[in-house]
């Protein structure tokens, strides 16, 4: 029910006998649509898939899909007839006065750009006050309101480099030192592990027992160590097995390329490199190091997986 005050107001959206037709055939896609929406009112268009709901919504932005055209009727937004507006005025209208919220962000957001970048583009196009820093601050605030992480993360800098390239750059600059290889491999794994533990922790922090500890005034460190960490141990152990597997292969590959441990140090990757020329004469010089790497990686993964299963009680028997 609409009260008399709302009825007396001029409509914010006024659509009169809207017709949208196919350009070549002249067949009507939308025929004689009339809508009046006043300030404070909400209107929902209900219909089957393909009935023209999105077509009408896009028409309110002054946009018609390729192959279609507005064949008749009037569309007024805040008293302005869309048919009389030029491209510049339409750009000011879109996002500034009337906006489109896609139904499925998974297909509507550009995967090549960050969400923050796309939000900032809108503010840059329509915000009349404030500079770049104010726009960035508003985007960070909007992301925080919906619990999305800010883009200002050092993890992404490390993730941008392929692991082997990152290690080779460090070794080329400083030299093939064992401690350097270990540190750089660990650095390349750190952001990936951080993402896993963050995803696992986000599911736990909303549990009632965590909220109860917070309400009871428990120290943050006690909540993390006693309530959070034991419940993310299993995915961390699984991730440990994967990272150990990748690390073994990565270090072997670096030694094979000649950037790892140098002779006379013993290294499986170095052994494969030194014996590869005689593989047809003495294949065991290559096959045995390869087999050793395979056994170590598979065995490490199986051990960590078994510990992870035991940590959550999958292999326990009822007593």
MARTORMI-394807 format. One line per 8 residues: number of its first residue (from 1); their letters; for each residue x, y, z of N, C-alpha, C. Coordinates in steps of 0.1 Angstrom, whole numbers, plus 5000, padded with zeros to 4 digits. Example, Ala and Ser with C-alpha at 12.3 -4.5 7.8 and 13.67 -1.06 7.14 Angstrom:
residues 2
1	as	5132:4943:5078:5123:4955:5078:5132:4967:5078; 5128:4978:5071:5137:4989:5071:5129:5000:5079
***
This chain:
residues 319
1	xxxxxxxx	5008:4988:5000:5000:5000:5000:5009:5012:5000; 5006:5022:4992:5013:5034:4991:5006:5046:4997; 5013:5054:5006:5006:5064:5013:5004:5076:5004; 4996:5086:5008:4993:5098:5000:5006:5107:4997; 5015:5107:5007:5027:5115:5005:5036:5110:4994; 5037:5096:4994:5045:5090:4983:5038:5092:4969; 5025:5091:4969:5017:5093:4957:5019:5107:4951; 5020:5117:4959:5021:5130:4955:5035:5134:4949
9	xxxxxxxx	5045:5125:4952:5058:5128:4948:5060:5124:4933; 5069:5131:4926:5072:5128:4912:5079:5114:4912; 5076:5106:4903:5083:5093:4902:5098:5095:4899; 5107:5087:4905:5121:5087:4902:5123:5079:4889; 5115:5069:4886:5115:5061:4874:5101:5061:4868; 5101:5066:4856:5088:5067:4849:5089:5061:4835; 5083:5050:4833:5084:5043:4820:5070:5042:4814; 5068:5047:4802:5055:5048:4796:5055:5040:4782
17	xxxxxxxx	5047:5029:4782:5045:5022:4769:5059:5018:4762; 5068:5013:4770:5081:5009:4765:5080:4997:4755; 5086:4999:4744:5087:4988:4734:5101:4986:4730; 5106:4974:4731:5120:4971:4726:5118:4960:4716; 5124:4962:4704:5122:4952:4693:5136:4949:4687; 5136:4937:4680:5148:4933:4673:5150:4942:4661; 5162:4946:4658:5165:4956:4648:5161:4952:4634; 5164:4940:4630:5162:4936:4616:5148:4930:4614
25	xxxxxxxx	5143:4923:4623:5129:4917:4621:5118:4926:4626; 5121:4935:4635:5110:4943:4641:5101:4936:4651; 5105:4923:4655:5097:4916:4664:5099:4922:4678; 5088:4924:4685:5089:4930:4699:5094:4920:4709; 5104:4924:4716:5109:4916:4727:5102:4920:4740; 5100:4933:4741:5092:4939:4753:5082:4948:4747; 5070:4947:4752:5059:4954:4745:5050:4961:4756; 5049:4974:4755:5040:4982:4763:5042:4980:4778
33	xxxxxxxx	5054:4983:4782:5057:4982:4796:5055:4996:4802; 5048:4997:4813:5046:5009:4820:5050:5008:4835; 5059:5016:4840:5063:5015:4854:5065:5029:4860; 5060:5031:4872:5063:5043:4880:5068:5039:4893; 5080:5044:4897:5086:5041:4909:5090:5054:4916; 5083:5056:4927:5086:5069:4935:5096:5066:4946; 5102:5077:4951:5112:5076:4962:5107:5067:4973; 5115:5057:4977:5111:5049:4988:5104:5036:4984
41	xxxxxxxx	5100:5035:4971:5093:5023:4967:5103:5013:4961; 5099:5001:4961:5107:4990:4955:5098:4982:4946; 5103:4979:4934:5095:4972:4924:5103:4959:4920; 5097:4948:4920:5103:4936:4915:5096:4931:4902; 5104:4928:4892:5099:4922:4880:5100:4907:4880; 5089:4900:4879:5089:4886:4880:5085:4880:4867; 5092:4870:4862:5089:4863:4850:5098:4852:4847; 5094:4844:4837:5102:4833:4833:5115:4838:4826
49	xxxxxxxx	5125:4828:4826:5138:4831:4819:5135:4835:4804; 5141:4846:4800:5139:4851:4787:5126:4860:4784; 5120:4863:4795:5107:4871:4794:5110:4886:4792; 5123:4890:4794:5126:4904:4792:5129:4912:4804; 5131:4906:4816:5133:4913:4828:5146:4921:4827; 5157:4914:4824:5170:4921:4823:5170:4931:4811; 5162:4929:4801:5162:4938:4790:5155:4951:4794; 5145:4950:4802:5139:4962:4808:5148:4970:4817
57	xxxxxxxx	5155:4962:4826:5164:4968:4835:5175:4975:4829; 5181:4969:4818:5192:4976:4811:5187:4988:4803; 5174:4988:4799:5169:4999:4792:5168:5011:4801; 5166:5009:4814:5166:5020:4824:5179:5027:4825; 5190:5020:4820:5203:5026:4820:5206:5032:4806; 5197:5032:4798:5199:5037:4784:5207:5028:4776; 5206:5015:4779:5214:5005:4771:5205:4994:4766; 5207:4991:4753:5199:4980:4747:5209:4970:4741
65	xxxxxxxx	5207:4957:4743:5217:4948:4738:5218:4948:4723; 5229:4944:4718:5232:4944:4703:5221:4936:4696; 5216:4942:4686:5205:4935:4678:5191:4940:4682; 5191:4949:4692:5178:4954:4697:5178:4969:4697; 5166:4975:4698:5164:4989:4698:5151:4993:4705; 5151:5005:4711:5139:5010:4717:5130:5015:4706; 5119:5007:4703:5110:5010:4692:5099:5020:4696; 5097:5023:4708:5086:5032:4712:5086:5033:4727
73	xxxxxxxx	5079:5044:4731:5077:5046:4746:5087:5057:4751; 5086:5059:4764:5094:5069:4770:5100:5064:4783; 5112:5067:4786:5119:5063:4798:5124:5076:4805; 5119:5079:4816:5124:5091:4824:5130:5086:4837; 5142:5091:4839:5149:5089:4852:5152:5102:4858; 5146:5104:4870:5147:5117:4877:5142:5128:4868; 5132:5126:4860:5126:5136:4852:5133:5138:4839; 5144:5131:4836:5151:5133:4824:5148:5122:4814
81	xxxxxxxx	5144:5126:4802:5141:5116:4791:5154:5110:4786; 5156:5097:4787:5168:5091:4783:5171:5093:4768; 5160:5093:4760:5162:5095:4745:5168:5108:4741; 5167:5118:4750:5172:5131:4747:5187:5133:4752; 5192:5123:4759:5205:5125:4765:5216:5120:4755; 5227:5127:4755:5239:5123:4747:5247:5113:4755; 5258:5108:4748:5266:5098:4755:5272:5102:4767; 5277:5115:4768:5283:5120:4780:5273:5121:4791
89	xxxxxxxx	5261:5126:4789:5251:5127:4799:5247:5113:4804; 5247:5103:4795:5243:5089:4799:5254:5083:4808; 5266:5086:4805:5277:5081:4813:5276:5087:4827; 5272:5100:4828:5271:5106:4842:5259:5100:4849; 5248:5096:4841:5236:5091:4847:5239:5077:4853; 5246:5069:4845:5249:5055:4849:5259:5055:4860; 5256:5049:4871:5264:5048:4883:5263:5060:4892; 5259:5072:4886:5257:5084:4894:5243:5085:4899
97	xxxxxxxx	5233:5082:4891:5219:5083:4895:5213:5069:4895; 5215:5061:4885:5209:5048:4884:5220:5038:4882; 5220:5026:4888:5230:5017:4888:5225:5003:4885; 5234:4994:4880:5231:4980:4877:5239:4971:4886; 5232:4963:4894:5239:4953:4902:5237:4939:4896; 5248:4933:4891:5247:4920:4884:5242:4909:4893; 5235:4900:4887:5229:4888:4895:5240:4879:4899; 5250:4876:4891:5260:4866:4893:5274:4873:4893
105	xxxxxxxx	5280:4877:4904:5293:4883:4903:5304:4875:4898; 5302:4861:4898:5312:4853:4893:5314:4854:4878; 5304:4858:4871:5305:4860:4856:5304:4875:4853; 5301:4884:4862:5299:4898:4859:5312:4906:4862; 5320:4901:4872:5332:4908:4875:5343:4903:4866; 5352:4913:4862:5363:4910:4853:5374:4902:4861; 5376:4890:4857:5387:4882:4864:5401:4887:4863; 5403:4895:4853:5416:4901:4850:5419:4913:4859
113	xxxxxxxx	5409:4918:4866:5411:4930:4875:5406:4926:4889; 5413:4933:4898:5409:4931:4912:5395:4937:4915; 5388:4932:4925:5375:4938:4928:5377:4953:4932; 5387:4956:4940:5390:4970:4944:5392:4979:4932; 5399:4974:4922:5402:4982:4910:5389:4985:4903; 5379:4976:4902:5367:4978:4895:5358:4988:4903; 5359:4987:4917:5351:4996:4925:5357:5010:4924; 5370:5011:4923:5376:5024:4922:5373:5031:4909
121	xxxxxxxx	5372:5023:4898:5369:5029:4885:5355:5036:4886; 5346:5030:4893:5332:5036:4894:5333:5050:4902; 5341:5050:4913:5343:5062:4920:5350:5072:4912; 5360:5068:4904:5367:5078:4896:5359:5084:4885; 5349:5076:4880:5341:5081:4869:5330:5090:4875; 5325:5088:4887:5313:5095:4891:5315:5104:4904; 5325:5101:4912:5328:5109:4924:5333:5123:4920; 5327:5133:4925:5332:5147:4921:5341:5153:4932
129	xxxxxxxx	5342:5147:4943:5350:5152:4954:5360:5141:4958; 5372:5146:4963:5382:5136:4968:5391:5132:4958; 5403:5129:4962:5413:5124:4952:5415:5109:4953; 5426:5105:4948:5429:5090:4946:5430:5084:4960; 5436:5090:4970:5437:5084:4983:5423:5083:4990; 5415:5093:4988:5401:5092:4994:5393:5080:4987; 5395:5078:4974:5388:5068:4967:5393:5054:4972; 5406:5053:4974:5412:5040:4979:5407:5037:4993
137	xxxxxxxx	5406:5048:5001:5401:5046:5015:5387:5041:5015; 5379:5047:5006:5365:5043:5006:5363:5029:5001; 5372:5025:4991:5371:5011:4986:5375:5001:4997; 5386:5005:5005:5390:4996:5016:5379:4995:5026; 5372:5006:5029:5361:5005:5039:5350:4996:5034; 5347:4997:5020:5336:4989:5015:5340:4974:5015; 5352:4971:5012:5356:4957:5013:5356:4952:5027; 5360:4960:5037:5360:4956:5050:5345:4953:5055
145	xxxxxxxx	5336:4961:5050:5322:4959:5055:5316:4946:5051; 5321:4940:5040:5316:4927:5035:5327:4916:5037; 5336:4919:5046:5346:4909:5051:5355:4904:5039; 5358:4912:5029:5367:4909:5019:5381:4915:5022; 5392:4908:5019:5405:4913:5023:5409:4924:5014; 5417:4933:5019:5422:4944:5012:5433:4939:5002; 5435:4946:4991:5445:4942:4981:5459:4945:4985; 5461:4953:4995:5474:4957:4999:5480:4946:5007
153	xxxxxxxx	5485:4935:5000:5490:4924:5007:5504:4920:5000; 5514:4918:5009:5527:4914:5004:5527:4900:4998; 5517:4892:5001:5516:4878:4996:5515:4878:4981; 5508:4888:4975:5506:4888:4961:5519:4891:4953; 5528:4899:4960:5541:4902:4953:5548:4889:4951; 5549:4880:4962:5556:4868:4961:5549:4858:4951; 5536:4858:4952:5528:4849:4943:5530:4852:4929; 5534:4865:4926:5535:4869:4912:5547:4862:4905
161	xxxxxxxx	5557:4858:4913:5569:4851:4908:5567:4836:4908; 5571:4830:4897:5572:4815:4897:5582:4811:4907; 5580:4800:4915:5589:4797:4926:5603:4795:4921; 5605:4787:4911:5618:4784:4906:5626:4796:4901; 5618:4806:4895:5625:4818:4890:5629:4827:4902; 5621:4827:4913:5624:4834:4925:5637:4829:4931; 5638:4816:4932:5650:4809:4939:5662:4812:4930; 5661:4810:4917:5672:4812:4908:5677:4826:4908
169	xxxxxxxx	5668:4836:4909:5673:4850:4910:5681:4852:4923; 5676:4846:4934:5684:4848:4947:5697:4841:4946; 5697:4829:4941:5710:4821:4940:5720:4828:4931; 5715:4834:4920:5723:4840:4910:5730:4853:4916; 5722:4860:4925:5727:4872:4931:5737:4870:4942; 5735:4859:4950:5743:4857:4962:5752:4845:4961; 5747:4835:4954:5756:4823:4953:5748:4811:4957; 5753:4799:4953:5746:4786:4956:5749:4782:4971
177	xxxxxxxx	5742:4788:4980:5744:4785:4994:5732:4777:4999; 5735:4767:5007:5724:4758:5012:5713:4766:5020; 5718:4775:5029:5709:4783:5037:5700:4792:5029; 5706:4797:5018:5698:4806:5009:5687:4799:5002; 5691:4787:4997:5680:4779:4990:5669:4776:4999; 5672:4772:5012:5662:4768:5021:5653:4780:5024; 5659:4792:5026:5651:4804:5030:5642:4808:5018; 5648:4808:5006:5640:4813:4995:5629:4804:4991
185	xxxxxxxx	5631:4790:4992:5620:4781:4990:5609:4783:5001; 5613:4785:5013:5604:4788:5024:5596:4800:5021; 5602:4811:5016:5595:4823:5013:5585:4822:5002; 5588:4814:4992:5579:4812:4981:5567:4803:4986; 5568:4795:4996:5557:4787:5001:5548:4795:5011; 5554:4805:5018:5547:4812:5029:5534:4818:5025; 5533:4825:5013:5519:4831:5010:5509:4820:5007; 5513:4809:5002:5504:4798:4998:5499:4791:5011
193	xxxxxxxx	5508:4789:5021:5504:4784:5034:5495:4794:5041; 5498:4807:5040:5490:4817:5047:5476:4817:5042; 5474:4815:5029:5460:4814:5023:5452:4802:5028; 5459:4791:5029:5453:4779:5034:5448:4781:5049; 5458:4785:5057:5454:4787:5071:5444:4798:5074; 5444:4808:5065:5434:4818:5067:5420:4813:5063; 5419:4805:5052:5407:4799:5048:5401:4789:5059; 5410:4781:5065:5406:4772:5075:5402:4779:5088
201	xxxxxxxx	5409:4790:5091:5406:4797:5103:5393:4805:5102; 5390:4810:5091:5377:4818:5089:5365:4809:5092; 5366:4796:5090:5354:4788:5093:5353:4785:5108; 5365:4786:5115:5365:4782:5129:5361:4795:5138; 5366:4806:5134:5364:4818:5142:5349:4822:5144; 5340:4817:5135:5326:4820:5137:5319:4809:5146; 5326:4799:5150:5320:4789:5159:5316:4795:5173; 5306:4789:5179:5302:4794:5192:5312:4793:5203
209	xxxxxxxx	5321:4783:5202:5330:4781:5213:5341:4792:5213; 5344:4797:5201:5353:4809:5200:5347:4821:5205; 5334:4823:5201:5327:4835:5206:5326:4834:5222; 5323:4822:5227:5322:4821:5241:5335:4825:5248; 5347:4821:5242:5360:4824:5248:5362:4839:5248; 5357:4846:5237:5359:4860:5236:5350:4867:5246; 5338:4863:5248:5329:4869:5258:5334:4866:5272; 5340:4855:5274:5345:4852:5288:5358:4860:5291
217	xxxxxxxx	5363:4868:5281:5375:4876:5284:5388:4869:5282; 5388:4858:5275:5401:4850:5274:5411:4859:5266; 5424:4857:5268:5434:4864:5261:5434:4859:5246; 5438:4868:5237:5438:4865:5223:5447:4854:5220; 5459:4854:5227:5469:4843:5224:5463:4830:5229; 5456:4829:5240:5450:4817:5245:5439:4812:5236; 5431:4821:5230:5421:4817:5221:5427:4811:5208; 5438:4817:5203:5445:4812:5191:5451:4798:5194
225	xxxxxxxx	5458:4797:5205:5466:4785:5207:5457:4774:5212; 5447:4777:5220:5438:4767:5226:5426:4764:5218; 5420:4773:5211:5407:4771:5205:5409:4770:5190; 5417:4779:5184:5418:4780:5169:5428:4770:5163; 5440:4770:5168:5451:4762:5162:5448:4747:5162; 5443:4741:5173:5440:4726:5173:5429:4723:5162; 5421:4732:5158:5410:4729:5149:5415:4731:5134; 5426:4737:5132:5431:4739:5119:5444:4730:5116
233	xxxxxxxx	5447:4722:5126:5459:4713:5125:5459:4704:5113; 5447:4698:5111:5446:4688:5100:5448:4694:5086; 5442:4705:5082:5445:4711:5069:5459:4716:5068; 5465:4720:5080:5479:4725:5080:5488:4713:5077; 5485:4702:5083:5494:4690:5081:5493:4685:5066; 5481:4685:5061:5480:4682:5046:5488:4691:5038; 5486:4704:5041:5494:4714:5033:5509:4713:5035; 5513:4709:5047:5527:4706:5050:5532:4695:5041
241	xxxxxxxx	5525:4684:5039:5529:4673:5030:5530:4678:5016; 5521:4686:5011:5522:4691:4998:5534:4700:4996; 5536:4709:5005:5547:4718:5004:5561:4711:5005; 5561:4701:5013:5573:4693:5014:5576:4686:5001; 5565:4680:4995:5567:4674:4981:5572:4684:4971; 5566:4696:4970:5570:4706:4961:5584:4710:4963; 5588:4711:4976:5601:4716:4980:5612:4706:4975; 5609:4693:4977:5619:4683:4973:5621:4684:4958
249	xxxxxxxx	5610:4684:4951:5612:4685:4936:5618:4698:4932; 5615:4709:4938:5621:4722:4935:5636:4723:4937; 5640:4718:4949:5654:4718:4952:5662:4708:4943; 5656:4697:4940:5663:4688:4930:5664:4694:4916; 5654:4702:4912:5654:4708:4899:5665:4719:4899; 5666:4727:4910:5677:4737:4910:5690:4731:4910; 5693:4720:4917:5706:4713:4916:5708:4707:4902; 5698:4702:4896:5699:4697:4882:5704:4708:4873
257	xxxxxxxx	5699:4720:4875:5703:4731:4866:5716:4737:4869; 5722:4732:4880:5736:4737:4884:5736:4748:4893; 5725:4752:4899:5724:4764:4908:5723:4759:4922; 5723:4746:4925:5721:4742:4939:5735:4738:4945; 5735:4728:4952:5748:4723:4959:5758:4720:4948; 5770:4723:4950:5781:4720:4940:5789:4709:4945; 5796:4702:4935:5805:4690:4938:5816:4695:4948; 5820:4687:4957:5817:4672:4959:5805:4670:4968
265	xxxxxxxx	5796:4679:4970:5784:4677:4979:5775:4667:4972; 5768:4659:4980:5759:4649:4975:5745:4655:4974; 5740:4653:4962:5726:4659:4959:5720:4651:4948; 5708:4646:4950:5702:4638:4939:5700:4645:4926; 5696:4658:4926:5695:4665:4914:5708:4667:4907; 5719:4669:4915:5732:4670:4909:5737:4657:4903; 5733:4646:4910:5737:4632:4905:5730:4630:4891; 5717:4633:4890:5710:4631:4878:5717:4639:4866
273	xxxxxxxx	5721:4652:4869:5727:4660:4859:5740:4654:4855; 5748:4650:4864:5762:4644:4861:5761:4631:4853; 5751:4623:4856:5750:4610:4850:5741:4609:4838; 5735:4620:4834:5725:4619:4823:5731:4616:4810; 5744:4620:4808:5750:4618:4795:5753:4603:4793; 5754:4595:4804:5757:4581:4802:5745:4572:4806; 5733:4578:4804:5721:4571:4807:5719:4558:4799; 5724:4558:4787:5722:4546:4778:5732:4535:4782
281	xxxxxxxx	5743:4539:4788:5753:4529:4792:5751:4525:4806; 5748:4534:4815:5746:4531:4829:5734:4538:4834; 5722:4533:4831:5710:4540:4835:5708:4541:4850; 5714:4533:4858:5711:4533:4872:5716:4546:4879; 5726:4552:4873:5731:4565:4878:5721:4576:4878; 5711:4574:4869:5700:4584:4868:5688:4579:4874; 5685:4566:4872:5672:4561:4877:5672:4560:4892; 5683:4557:4898:5683:4555:4913:5680:4569:4920
289	xxxxxxxx	5687:4580:4916:5683:4593:4922:5669:4597:4919; 5664:4594:4907:5650:4597:4904:5641:4589:4913; 5644:4576:4915:5635:4568:4924:5636:4572:4938; 5648:4577:4943:5649:4582:4956:5641:4594:4958; 5641:4603:4949:5633:4615:4950:5618:4612:4950; 5614:4602:4942:5600:4598:4941:5595:4592:4955; 5604:4583:4960:5601:4576:4972:5600:4586:4984; 5609:4596:4984:5609:4606:4995:5596:4614:4994
297	xxxxxxxx	5593:4619:4982:5581:4628:4981:5568:4621:4984; 5567:4608:4979:5554:4601:4982:5554:4597:4997; 5565:4593:5002:5565:4589:5016:5562:4600:5025; 5568:4612:5023:5565:4624:5031:5551:4628:5030; 5545:4627:5018:5531:4630:5017:5522:4620:5025; 5525:4607:5024:5517:4597:5031:5518:4599:5046; 5530:4602:5051:5532:4604:5065:5524:4615:5071; 5525:4627:5064:5518:4639:5068:5503:4637:5067
305	xxxxxxxx	5498:4630:5057:5484:4627:5055:5479:4618:5066; 5487:4608:5070:5484:4599:5081:5483:4606:5094; 5492:4615:5097:5492:4623:5109:5479:4632:5109; 5476:4638:5097:5464:4647:5097:5452:4639:5099; 5451:4627:5094:5439:4618:5096:5438:4615:5111; 5449:4611:5117:5449:4608:5131:5445:4620:5140; 5449:4632:5135:5447:4644:5144:5432:4647:5144; 5424:4643:5134:5410:4645:5134:5402:4633:5138
313	xxxxxxx	5409:4622:5141:5403:4610:5146:5397:4601:5136; 5401:4602:5123:5395:4593:5112:5399:4579:5114; 5411:4576:5120:5415:4562:5121:5414:4557:5134; 5407:4564:5143:5405:4558:5156:5394:4547:5156; 5396:4538:5164:5386:4527:5166:5378:4529:5179; 5365:4525:5179:5357:4527:5191:5361:4516:5201; 5364:4522:5213:5368:4513:5224:5356:4509:5232
***
